[in-house]
Amino acid sequence: MGTVLINRKARSRFSLIALIHVMIVVMMNTVGFLISYFLSKFSLWDHEYLVSILSLAPIYLTGFPLALFFFGMMDSDKLPERKIPFGRLVQIFLICLPVMIGGSIIGNFLSVFLSNGVSSNPVEEALTDMSWIDALSVVVIGPVVEEVLCRKMIIDHSVRYGEKTTLLFSALCFGLLHRNLYQFFYAFGLGLIFGYVYLRSGRLRYTIALHIFFNFMGGIIAPAVLRLLDYDALMEAKRAGDTAAMAELLSANSLGTGIAYGYMMAMGIGVLAGIAFLILRRKDIRFYRLPEELPRGTVICTAYLNVGMVMLTGICAVLMTLELI
């Protein structure tokens, strides 16, 4: 097959994949707006479980099924399956820790800087007083749906044009779909790692398990630790410069303080171990050349400067900007 024809087919494929994700973003925001209007119109915001159930509709009941339908109309490639030993999965988990924390720091810093300290992290707000339905969505349903959409669907439908290209493309889409700057960088970084795991194993169960574990840590464990510390009261005392009040709060809650320090110490050790494994294992990262792989010099134009990807990037950039206002 000629290079020109491959580039043309690849450009069309990447654009179509991005357009499907544009549809998901539009559906999520449109249906979300209609649900918010409905809840406000009939004064239903106090009905916790109704709000939780309806909040699942924008992505799980509309965007996700439609995306699967359109992806099902496209031809795809099945990756060869390989088993990853449990010990290697533990190493991958540890490598994810510094990537997640580093990306979170970058996202938080840029969000605060660009908004002059006005914006607040929407994730922290969403994780406050979650219902069991919200927790199920964050920890289980969300990871499964996101891995299917951003790993399996994207990689299976574009891997023929190059492993590096599809990996970067899928990670970028994953970051953009979070639609806020706070999450973009760590989602992009984790997307690279999860995508590589799927490329080499062909088994989505590994990335789903990793995703579930990280969402459980961030959505359940971390907020629980902060509640044990009475974090809001501590931050209020810190902003007031009242060190005596901070010391009193910490000493009055010795159990919570001990658990929090233990958690932070474990995370610190995990981050250092992750950095060490990343350095030691960097030479094990391999990419294989494929018959229809895009030639060098054509990847950016073909995969990213197409109608679909320009639309997806533009819409998500606008939503990220609005989140900062």
GIQUIGI-V100261 format. One record per residue. PSI is psi in degrees with one decimal (999 if undefined). BURIAL is I if it has 24 or more other C-alpha atoms within 12 Angstrom, else O. Layout:
BEGIN
psi=PSI burial=BURIAL
psi=PSI burial=BURIAL
END
This chain:
BEGIN
psi=132.4 burial=O
psi=153.4 burial=O
psi=-41.0 burial=O
psi=-42.4 burial=O
psi=-40.5 burial=O
psi=-46.4 burial=I
psi=-39.3 burial=I
psi=-45.0 burial=O
psi=-38.9 burial=I
psi=-43.3 burial=I
psi=-43.5 burial=I
psi=-40.4 burial=I
psi=-48.6 burial=I
psi=-37.8 burial=I
psi=-42.4 burial=I
psi=-41.8 burial=I
psi=-44.6 burial=I
psi=-37.9 burial=I
psi=-34.9 burial=I
psi=-39.7 burial=I
psi=-28.8 burial=I
psi=-44.7 burial=I
psi=-41.7 burial=I
psi=-46.3 burial=I
psi=-44.9 burial=I
psi=-43.7 burial=I
psi=-43.5 burial=I
psi=-44.9 burial=I
psi=-39.2 burial=I
psi=-51.4 burial=O
psi=-37.5 burial=I
psi=-41.4 burial=I
psi=-43.8 burial=O
psi=-39.0 burial=O
psi=-42.7 burial=I
psi=-40.9 burial=I
psi=-43.2 burial=O
psi=-45.8 burial=O
psi=-38.1 burial=O
psi=-41.5 burial=O
psi=-40.4 burial=O
psi=14.6 burial=O
psi=54.8 burial=O
psi=7.4 burial=O
psi=-22.2 burial=O
psi=-11.1 burial=O
psi=91.1 burial=O
psi=-49.1 burial=O
psi=-34.4 burial=O
psi=-44.1 burial=O
psi=-42.4 burial=I
psi=-43.6 burial=I
psi=-45.0 burial=O
psi=-27.4 burial=I
psi=-16.9 burial=I
psi=-20.6 burial=I
psi=-43.8 burial=I
psi=-39.3 burial=I
psi=-46.4 burial=I
psi=-29.6 burial=I
psi=-11.8 burial=O
psi=-65.1 burial=I
psi=-46.8 burial=I
psi=-50.0 burial=I
psi=-40.3 burial=O
psi=-40.5 burial=I
psi=-43.6 burial=I
psi=-37.5 burial=I
psi=-47.8 burial=O
psi=-38.3 burial=O
psi=-33.5 burial=I
psi=-18.5 burial=O
psi=-5.1 burial=O
psi=148.1 burial=O
psi=151.0 burial=O
psi=171.1 burial=O
psi=138.8 burial=O
psi=124.4 burial=O
psi=144.8 burial=I
psi=139.2 burial=O
psi=134.9 burial=O
psi=140.9 burial=O
psi=137.8 burial=O
psi=122.7 burial=O
psi=150.9 burial=O
psi=-40.7 burial=O
psi=-37.4 burial=O
psi=-36.0 burial=O
psi=-37.7 burial=I
psi=-41.3 burial=O
psi=-41.3 burial=I
psi=-41.9 burial=I
psi=-45.5 burial=I
psi=-37.0 burial=I
psi=-33.0 burial=I
psi=-29.0 burial=I
psi=-54.8 burial=I
psi=-31.6 burial=I
psi=-44.6 burial=I
psi=-47.9 burial=I
psi=-42.3 burial=I
psi=-43.4 burial=I
psi=-36.9 burial=I
psi=-41.0 burial=I
psi=-44.8 burial=O
psi=-46.8 burial=I
psi=-43.7 burial=I
psi=-43.1 burial=I
psi=-48.6 burial=O
psi=-38.2 burial=I
psi=-45.2 burial=I
psi=-41.5 burial=O
psi=-47.7 burial=O
psi=-23.7 burial=O
psi=5.6 burial=O
psi=35.6 burial=O
psi=8.4 burial=O
psi=-39.3 burial=O
psi=156.5 burial=I
psi=151.9 burial=I
psi=115.8 burial=I
psi=-24.1 burial=O
psi=-44.3 burial=I
psi=-39.4 burial=O
psi=-40.2 burial=O
psi=-29.9 burial=O
psi=-3.3 burial=I
psi=123.7 burial=O
psi=54.8 burial=O
psi=146.5 burial=I
psi=171.2 burial=O
psi=-27.2 burial=O
psi=-42.6 burial=O
psi=-43.3 burial=I
psi=-42.3 burial=I
psi=-39.2 burial=O
psi=-44.4 burial=I
psi=-43.0 burial=I
psi=-34.6 burial=I
psi=-60.2 burial=I
psi=-47.3 burial=I
psi=-53.3 burial=I
psi=-40.6 burial=I
psi=-49.0 burial=I
psi=-44.6 burial=I
psi=-37.2 burial=I
psi=-37.9 burial=I
psi=-46.4 burial=I
psi=-48.5 burial=I
psi=-14.9 burial=I
psi=-68.8 burial=I
psi=-51.7 burial=I
psi=-45.2 burial=I
psi=-49.8 burial=I
psi=-44.8 burial=I
psi=-31.6 burial=I
psi=0.8 burial=I
psi=-2.2 burial=I
psi=-27.1 burial=I
psi=-20.8 burial=I
psi=10.9 burial=I
psi=131.1 burial=I
psi=-43.8 burial=I
psi=-41.1 burial=I
psi=-48.2 burial=I
psi=-33.2 burial=I
psi=-49.5 burial=I
psi=-40.0 burial=I
psi=-45.1 burial=I
psi=-38.3 burial=I
psi=-38.2 burial=I
psi=-43.6 burial=I
psi=-40.5 burial=I
psi=-44.1 burial=I
psi=-43.4 burial=I
psi=-37.1 burial=I
psi=-16.2 burial=I
psi=-19.8 burial=I
psi=23.0 burial=I
psi=150.1 burial=I
psi=-27.1 burial=I
psi=-40.4 burial=I
psi=-14.7 burial=I
psi=-48.6 burial=I
psi=-44.3 burial=I
psi=-30.0 burial=I
psi=-39.9 burial=I
psi=-45.4 burial=I
psi=-46.3 burial=I
psi=-33.0 burial=I
psi=-37.3 burial=I
psi=-44.2 burial=I
psi=-47.9 burial=I
psi=-40.0 burial=I
psi=-40.7 burial=I
psi=-40.6 burial=I
psi=-43.0 burial=I
psi=-39.7 burial=I
psi=-45.0 burial=I
psi=-25.1 burial=I
psi=-30.1 burial=I
psi=11.1 burial=I
psi=112.2 burial=I
psi=-20.6 burial=I
psi=-31.7 burial=I
psi=-46.8 burial=I
psi=-33.7 burial=I
psi=-43.3 burial=I
psi=-45.0 burial=I
psi=-44.4 burial=I
psi=-44.4 burial=I
psi=-43.2 burial=I
psi=-42.6 burial=I
psi=-39.3 burial=I
psi=-33.8 burial=I
psi=-42.4 burial=I
psi=-48.1 burial=I
psi=-31.8 burial=I
psi=-23.0 burial=I
psi=-55.4 burial=I
psi=-52.4 burial=O
psi=-47.4 burial=I
psi=-35.4 burial=I
psi=-40.9 burial=O
psi=-42.0 burial=I
psi=-36.6 burial=I
psi=-37.1 burial=O
psi=-32.0 burial=I
psi=-8.5 burial=I
psi=56.3 burial=I
psi=-41.3 burial=O
psi=-43.1 burial=O
psi=-38.0 burial=O
psi=-44.6 burial=I
psi=-35.9 burial=O
psi=-42.0 burial=O
psi=-36.7 burial=O
psi=-43.9 burial=O
psi=-32.1 burial=O
psi=-7.2 burial=O
psi=21.2 burial=O
psi=85.4 burial=O
psi=-30.8 burial=O
psi=-41.5 burial=O
psi=-38.3 burial=O
psi=-44.6 burial=I
psi=-38.9 burial=O
psi=-41.8 burial=O
psi=-42.0 burial=I
psi=-40.5 burial=I
psi=-30.6 burial=O
psi=-18.9 burial=O
psi=64.4 burial=O
psi=-36.6 burial=O
psi=-49.0 burial=O
psi=-40.2 burial=O
psi=-42.0 burial=I
psi=-42.9 burial=O
psi=-42.1 burial=O
psi=-44.3 burial=I
psi=-38.5 burial=O
psi=-41.3 burial=O
psi=-45.6 burial=O
psi=-36.3 burial=O
psi=-43.1 burial=O
psi=-41.0 burial=O
psi=-41.0 burial=I
psi=-44.0 burial=O
psi=-40.8 burial=O
psi=-40.2 burial=I
psi=-45.4 burial=I
psi=-40.9 burial=O
psi=-38.8 burial=I
psi=-42.5 burial=I
psi=-41.9 burial=I
psi=-45.5 burial=O
psi=-36.3 burial=I
psi=-40.8 burial=I
psi=-44.2 burial=O
psi=-32.9 burial=O
psi=2.4 burial=O
psi=-30.6 burial=O
psi=-12.6 burial=O
psi=-8.3 burial=O
psi=119.4 burial=O
psi=144.3 burial=O
psi=139.3 burial=O
psi=139.2 burial=O
psi=136.3 burial=O
psi=156.3 burial=O
psi=-37.5 burial=O
psi=18.9 burial=I
psi=138.9 burial=I
psi=137.6 burial=I
psi=151.7 burial=I
psi=142.7 burial=O
psi=-10.6 burial=O
psi=-7.7 burial=O
psi=-49.3 burial=I
psi=-48.0 burial=O
psi=-39.4 burial=O
psi=-47.3 burial=I
psi=-28.8 burial=I
psi=-30.2 burial=I
psi=51.3 burial=O
psi=167.7 burial=I
psi=-47.9 burial=I
psi=-47.2 burial=I
psi=-36.2 burial=I
psi=-41.8 burial=I
psi=-45.1 burial=I
psi=-46.3 burial=I
psi=-43.6 burial=I
psi=-46.4 burial=I
psi=-44.6 burial=I
psi=-34.0 burial=I
psi=-39.8 burial=I
psi=-45.4 burial=O
psi=-38.1 burial=I
psi=-39.4 burial=I
psi=-43.8 burial=O
psi=-32.9 burial=O
psi=-23.7 burial=I
psi=-13.2 burial=I
psi=999 burial=O
END
